[in-house]
Every structure is written in structure tokens, then in C-alpha cells.
Amino acid sequence: MKKSNTKTSHTRKKYLLLLALSLGFSLLLVACTNGTDPTDPGTTENGAEESFTLEELAEFDGQDGRRAYIAIDGVVYDVTDVPEWSGGMHAGDRFMAGKDYSDEIRDVSPHGDSVLSRAERVGILVTE
């Protein structure tokens, strides 16, 4: 009988060890992917998302080597590396970076907001 008890005890220990390792790995995975990395675009050093007023957004017009940002529905995107926004201009100079185009992307744009997946989210637009 004692041998059977020892075998059951070892099996139970192995099971608990496997369970503990699985739980530890799961917690590590969640901690590493929680989206609060301050080096991610759109976050400040303390992990908060960067905020832009319309005046601050206007500084990112893509001209003279500046980054090109646009806002859509309260989200600010970096379109600097999107070829269609070369030099901060889009659609034959019809649209200039550094502005909020929430209405235009719904009412005028033939592609809608589907192309925003190619742009990097860098923050949010706030009212002053």
C-alpha cells in the first residue's frame, strides 16, 4: 500500500508543478503584452497615450523634414511613411498633414478609413 501512496504522491507533485509552470508562463505572457510599454508609439514615458491639440497637430505638417500627422475620429496617425502622403500632401495637394480629417474621410475619401491600418497610431486629439 505504501508504494501506491508514494506513486500517487509523485504524480500529484508532477501535476501541481506542471500547473504552476503553466500559470507562471501565462502570467508572464500577459505581462509582456499588456500594451503599456512606454517605448510604443503613442505613449509617453509614463505609459500614457500622447495627446495633441489642433494647434499642436498643425506642427506636424510633413514640411521641411517634419513628421506628417493627421487625426481621424480623435486618433492621431503618423502618415510620414505612407507614400500617398509624400511631403505631407495627399490627393494632389488637396489635403495637407497636420489637420483633423474626420469628416473628409467619411464624406470625400474614396477609400474611407481602411487605409489607416498602414499608418502608425501616435496619440489622441483633445479639445483645448
N, C-alpha and C positions, 0 to 999 in steps of 0.2 A: 504493500500500500504506500509506503513512504516513497518509492521510486515514482509512482504515478503522480503523487503530490508534487514532487520535485520537477517532473516534466511539465506539469500544468503551470507551476510557478515560473519556469523559464519561458514558456510560451506566452504567458501573461506579461512578463517583463519585456519580451521582444515586441509584443503588440503595443504596449504603452510607450516604448522607445520609438517605434515607428510612428505612432500617433503624435508624440511630442515633436519629432523631426518634421512631420508634415505640417503641423501647426506653426512651428517656427519658420519654416520656409514660406508658408502662406503670409504670415505677418511681415516678413522681410520683403516679399513681393509687393504687398500693399503699400508699405512704407516707401518703397523706391518709385512707385508710380502714382503718387497722390497728387501730382501737378503743382506742388508748392515750391519747386526748385527755383530759387531766385535768379538763376542764370538763364531761365527760359525767357524767350521774347515775351514782352507784355507784362513782365513782373518787375517790381523794384527790388532793392536789396533786401527788404524785409519780407518779400514774398507777395506783396500786394500788387494788384494789376495797375499799370501806369495809366494815369488819367490825363486827358487832353481837353483844353477848352478850344473853342473855334479859333481863337486868336493864336494859341499855341500850335494847333494843327496847321494853320496857314504858313508857319515857318518851314514846314516840310513839303515844299512845292516842287522838289526834284530839280531845281535850277541851280546852276553854279556849284555842282557837286553835292548838294544837299539831298538827303533821302526824300523819297516821294511817298507820302501817306495820304490815304483817303479814309473817310468814315462812311459806314453804311449801317443804318439802324443801331447807332450807338456804339458800334465796334470800329476801332481804328486798325487799318491794314497797311502794311508796307508793300507797295507795288513797285518799288525801285527796280527789282529784278524781273518784273513782268514785261516782256518785250513790247506789248501794246501800250505801255506807259513810258516808253523811252523818253528821257529828258523831262519827265514829269507831265507830259502831254499825252492825251488819248483821243482817238477818233478825229485825227486831222486837226489837232489843236482846239477841238470843241470843248474838251474837259481838261482842266489843269489840276494837278495834285495839290493837296493842302486844303481840300474842301470836303463838306458833307454832301454826298450824292445819294442819300437815301431815297428821295423822290424820283430822281432821274433813273436810277437802276430799275425801278418798277415801271415807270411811265415811258421812258425813252429807249432804254437799252434793249437791243435785240437778244442779248444773251442772259439778261437777268443776273441774279446773284450767284449763279452756278460757277462762274469763273473765279470767285473769291477763294476757292479752295487752293488756287495757285499762289495766293498772296499770304504773307505771314501776318498773323494777328499780333499787334503790338500793344494794344491797350483799349481803353474805352473813351468815348466822348462824353463830356459832362457839361451841364449848363453852368454858367458862371454864377 
